[in-house]
C-alpha cells in the first residue's frame, strides 16, 4: 500500500462517518466515471477498511471489481450491501448487470424486476430487462420492452441502440437502421452507434453507406483501430494484409462477456467441425496428444479437445476471452499473446494445432502457417476453419470483406500449406455460422507434417 493511501486510510479511520468520507467517496466516483477504475477501487477499499458497512462503497467497489474482471468478488460485495439494505434499486440493478454477464439470466431478471417494483419508472432497469429478453431469444418481447423505455425516456440512447439490435435480429432492417440512426443522433460521440449502424448496412449490401458511417467514426476517433479497420474493409482503402493486434484486441475485449451467447444465436458450428476433423485424423481419443488451441477465445473448443489431449494449451490475444476460457477448467495452460509470435517461440512442441475461425483475421497466411509447421512434431496435424472466397473475387487468393474478416480461395490454401511442407491436405466446404439468417460458406482444412518433414521456405543452410 502506498504512503498516500495509508495516510488516506488513517484519515478515514479518524472520520469514518464525517465529511472526509463523503469527500473521498465523491472523489472516487469521479475517478471511476473518468475510467480510472483501479484508482477508484483503492479508495473504495480504504473507506471499507474504516467503515465495513458503508453501503455506497460496497456497491461501487462491486461495480469496479466486475469491471476489473472479478465478477464473483463483485457479487459478494453487492450481496453484503443488499443484506444491509435489501430494497436498494441501484444495487439490485448493478447486481443484475453482473449476473447477466455471467449468463445467470433468471437471477438477473429477478433483480431487475425487483428494482422496477421499487422504482417503476427506472428506464435503466427496464432497458436491462429488455437485454435479458433478447439474450433469451425473446426478440419480440425485447422490442416491446425497449419501446417502453423510449416512451419513458425518448433520449435514452442505449435503448435505441438495443432496439436496433433486436430489430436487426428480426430482419426488420429499415426499422433497425432508424433506431441506430436515432442512437447516433442522441450520442454522436458514442463509437458503438457508428459500429452497429455500419455493420448492419454492410450486412445488407449497402457497403458504400457503411463506409461513410465508418469514415465519420474514424474522423471522430482517428486512433480507434476498429474504425480504421472497418473503413478499410468497406472502402478498400489501405486494406491491411491482416487485422492489426489492436483491432482484434479491441473487438474481442468488447465482445467477451456476450461472445458465447452471440455465437449460439448464429448457430455457430466451428468447434463441432474441428472436433469432427480431429476424429477423422486421429481416430478415437486416447489422451496422448500435445494439443494447441490457437486462438482459443472463450474456450469453446476446449471440452471437445480434452479427451484427445495429454496436454491442452490455449493461446489468444484477448485477455478477457482467456479469462472466460480459464473458467471452463479444461486447459492446462492459457497464454495471452499474438498467435504468430507465440508460434515462433515454439519448435516441435505440439502433435495437433487447431484454430476455429481465428485465421479469418489473417489475409496473408504465409507466416502463420509456416510458423505452425515448425511447431508440429513429425506426423502432427493442423486443423482449422476459414471463410470461402471465389477466385474471381480474390485474385491474391484472399480478400478482406466488409464485415472486417478475410476469406480465402481453395487454391491459395493448397499453395500455402504445400509451401510450408504439409502433406495429406484435405479441404472441404462447410458452413460455419449464420449471418443475416444466411449460412456463411467456409473451408474445413486438415493437413499433416510428414514423418520426415522438409519444410520449404526455411533457410537450407541453417
SVG drawing of the C-alpha trace seen along z (x, -y; Angstrom):
<svg xmlns="http://www.w3.org/2000/svg" viewBox="-44 -17 68 62">
<polyline fill="none" stroke="black" stroke-width="0.4" points="0.0,0.0 1.4,-3.5 2.2,-6.1 -0.5,-8.3 -3.1,-5.6 -2.0,-4.8 -2.5,-8.5 -5.9,-8.4 -6.8,-5.2 -5.7,-6.8 -7.8,-9.9 -10.8,-7.7 -10.3,-5.9 -10.4,-9.1 -13.5,-10.5 -15.3,-7.3 -18.7,-8.9 -17.7,-12.6 -17.1,-15.0 -13.9,-13.3 -15.6,-10.0 -18.2,-11.9 -15.4,-13.8 -13.3,-10.7 -16.3,-8.8 -17.2,-11.7 -13.5,-11.8 -13.5,-8.0 -16.8,-8.2 -15.3,-10.9 -12.2,-8.8 -14.4,-5.8 -16.5,-7.8 -13.3,-9.0 -12.2,-5.4 -9.6,-5.3 -11.1,-2.1 -8.2,-0.7 -7.6,-4.1 -11.2,-4.4 -11.3,-0.9 -8.3,-1.6 -10.3,-4.5 -13.4,-2.4 -11.4,0.3 -9.9,-2.2 -13.3,-3.5 -14.5,0.0 -11.4,0.7 -12.5,-2.1 -16.3,-1.6 -17.1,2.0 -20.8,1.4 -20.6,-1.6 -23.3,-0.7 -22.3,-3.0 -18.6,-1.9 -19.7,1.7 -21.9,1.1 -19.3,-1.0 -16.5,1.3 -18.6,4.2 -19.1,2.4 -15.3,1.7 -14.4,5.3 -16.7,6.5 -15.1,4.1 -11.7,5.4 -12.7,9.0 -13.5,10.1 -17.2,10.8 -17.6,13.2 -16.0,10.7 -18.4,8.1 -21.3,10.3 -20.1,10.8 -19.7,7.1 -23.1,6.3 -24.6,9.1 -23.2,7.5 -24.7,4.2 -28.1,5.7 -28.0,7.6 -27.8,4.1 -30.4,2.5 -32.4,5.1 -34.6,2.6 -31.9,0.5 -32.9,0.4 -29.5,-0.8 -27.6,2.1 -30.2,4.5 -29.7,3.1 -25.9,3.3 -26.0,6.8 -28.4,7.8 -25.8,6.5 -23.1,8.7 -25.4,11.7 -26.4,11.1 -22.8,11.1 -22.3,14.3 -25.3,15.8 -27.2,16.2 -30.3,14.8 -33.0,15.9 -31.3,14.2 -30.5,11.1 -34.1,10.8 -35.3,11.2 -33.0,8.3 -34.2,6.1 -37.9,6.8 -37.4,6.1 -35.7,2.8 -38.6,1.9 -41.1,2.7 -39.2,0.3 -38.9,-2.3 -41.4,-1.6 -40.2,-4.4 -36.5,-3.4 -35.6,-3.5 -32.2,-1.9 -33.6,1.2 -36.3,1.6 -33.6,1.3 -31.6,4.0 -34.7,6.2 -35.0,5.9 -31.5,7.1 -32.2,10.2 -35.2,10.9 -33.0,10.6 -30.4,12.8 -33.1,15.5 -34.1,15.2 -37.4,13.4 -36.8,10.8 -40.4,9.6 -40.6,9.2 -37.3,7.3 -38.6,4.9 -41.7,4.2 -39.5,3.5 -37.1,1.2 -40.1,-0.8 -41.4,-1.1 -38.1,-2.6 -38.2,-5.0 -41.7,-6.0 -40.4,-6.9 -37.2,-8.5 -37.1,-9.4 -33.5,-10.5 -32.3,-7.1 -29.6,-6.3 -28.8,-2.8 -32.4,-1.8 -32.4,-3.0 -29.2,-1.0 -30.7,2.1 -33.9,1.7 -31.8,1.6 -30.0,4.8 -33.3,6.6 -34.9,5.4 -31.8,6.3 -32.0,9.9 -35.7,10.0 -34.5,8.9 -36.6,5.7 -33.8,3.8 -35.2,0.4 -36.6,0.1 -33.3,1.2 -31.4,-1.4 -33.8,-4.1 -33.2,-3.0 -29.4,-3.1 -29.5,-6.5 -31.5,-7.9 -29.0,-6.4 -26.2,-8.1 -28.1,-11.4 -28.5,-11.3 -25.0,-10.1 -22.8,-11.3 -19.6,-10.7 -20.5,-7.0 -18.4,-4.7 -20.8,-1.7 -23.6,-3.6 -21.4,-4.1 -20.2,-0.5 -23.6,1.1 -25.1,-1.1 -22.2,-0.5 -22.3,3.3 -26.0,3.6 -25.5,1.5 -22.7,3.7 -24.5,6.9 -27.4,5.9 -25.1,5.0 -25.1,1.2 -21.4,1.1 -20.8,-2.5 -23.2,-3.8 -21.4,-1.7 -18.0,-3.1 -19.4,-6.7 -20.5,-5.9 -17.1,-4.4 -15.5,-7.4 -17.4,-9.6 -16.4,-7.3 -12.7,-7.5 -12.9,-11.3 -14.2,-11.4 -11.8,-8.8 -8.8,-8.6 -6.9,-6.4 -9.7,-3.8 -8.4,-0.6 -11.9,0.7 -12.9,-2.4 -9.7,-2.3 -10.0,1.4 -13.7,1.4 -13.3,-1.7 -10.5,0.2 -12.7,3.3 -15.7,1.4 -13.8,-1.2 -10.8,0.9 -8.6,-2.0 -5.2,-0.9 -6.6,2.6 -4.1,4.4 -2.6,7.9 -4.1,9.0 -6.1,7.4 -3.9,5.5 -3.4,6.7 -5.1,3.5 -8.2,4.2 -8.5,7.8 -7.9,6.9 -10.4,4.1 -13.0,6.1 -12.9,9.2 -12.4,7.4 -15.8,5.7 -17.5,9.0 -16.1,11.2 -19.0,11.1 -21.6,12.0 -19.5,13.9 -20.8,17.4 -24.4,16.2 -24.0,14.3 -22.4,17.3 -25.2,19.5 -27.7,17.2 -25.7,17.5 -25.8,21.4 -22.0,21.4 -20.6,24.8 -16.8,24.1 -15.8,26.2 -18.0,29.1 -16.4,29.1 -12.9,29.0 -13.8,32.0 -15.1,33.9 -11.9,33.4 -9.7,34.3 -11.6,37.6 -11.1,38.3 -7.3,37.6 -6.5,39.3 -9.4,41.7 -10.8,42.4 -9.4,40.0 -6.7,41.6 -5.5,38.7 -2.0,38.8 -1.6,35.6 0.0,32.3 -2.7,30.0 -2.6,26.3 -5.8,24.4 -4.6,21.5 -7.0,18.5 -8.9,20.3 -11.2,17.4 -13.6,18.3 -12.6,22.0 -15.5,23.4 -13.2,26.0 -11.6,27.0 -14.1,29.5 -14.2,31.2 -10.3,31.4 -9.7,32.5 -10.4,36.3 -7.6,36.4 -5.1,34.3 -2.4,35.3 -1.6,31.6 -4.0,28.9 -2.7,25.4 -4.7,22.3 -3.4,19.0 -5.4,15.9 -4.7,12.2 -7.6,11.1 -7.1,11.3 -10.9,11.1 -11.5,14.0 -8.7,16.0 -10.2,15.4 -13.5,16.9 -11.6,19.9 -9.9,20.3 -13.3,20.6 -14.1,23.7 -11.3,25.6 -10.2,27.8 -6.9,26.2 -3.6,27.0 -2.1,23.6 -3.5,20.5 -1.4,17.7 -2.3,14.1 -0.2,13.4 -0.5,12.8 -0.6,16.1 2.2,15.9 4.6,14.5 3.7,17.3 4.2,20.0 7.6,18.5 8.8,19.2 8.0,22.9 9.5,25.7 8.4,29.3 6.2,28.9 2.7,30.0 1.1,33.0 -2.0,31.1 -2.8,27.4 -6.5,26.4 -7.8,23.0 -11.5,22.3 -12.3,19.1 -9.1,17.4 -7.4,17.3 -10.3,15.3 -8.4,12.3 -5.4,13.0 -5.3,12.3 -1.8,13.4 -1.5,16.8 2.2,17.4 3.9,16.5 1.3,18.1 1.1,21.4 4.9,21.6 5.2,21.0 2.6,23.7 4.6,26.2 7.6,25.6 5.7,26.1 4.3,29.5 6.2,32.7 6.5,35.3 3.1,36.7 1.4,33.8 -1.7,32.2 -3.0,28.7 -6.8,28.3 -8.6,25.0 -11.6,23.2 -11.7,20.1 -14.3,18.4 -14.5,19.2 -13.6,16.8 -14.1,17.3 -11.0,16.9 -12.6,14.1 -13.3,12.1 -9.8,12.7 -7.1,12.5 -4.4,12.7 -6.1,15.8 -7.6,13.9 -9.7,10.7 -11.0,8.6 -14.8,8.4 -17.0,5.5 -17.6,7.2 -13.8,7.0 -12.9,10.7 -10.9,12.3 -11.9,15.1 -9.6,17.4 -9.7,19.4 -9.2,23.2 -6.1,22.8 -4.5,20.3 -4.9,22.6 -3.4,25.6 -0.5,23.5 0.4,22.0 0.1,25.4 2.3,27.1 4.9,24.4 5.1,24.9 5.7,28.7 2.3,30.1 1.0,33.3 -2.3,35.2 -4.2,32.0 -8.0,32.3 -10.2,29.3 -13.9,29.4 -16.6,26.8 -18.6,26.3 -21.0,23.7 -19.7,22.3 -22.4,20.0 -25.3,17.8 -25.1,14.1 -28.3,12.1 -30.1,15.5 -27.9,16.9 -25.2,19.6 -21.6,18.4 -19.6,20.6 -16.2,21.7 -13.5,24.3 -12.6,27.0 -8.9,27.7 -6.7,30.5 -3.1,31.2 -0.2,33.2 3.6,32.9 5.3,35.9 7.2,38.4 10.4,36.9 9.5,33.3 11.0,31.0 9.7,27.5 10.1,25.4 10.7,21.7 13.3,22.4 17.0,21.4 18.6,24.6 22.0,23.6 20.6,23.0"/>
</svg>
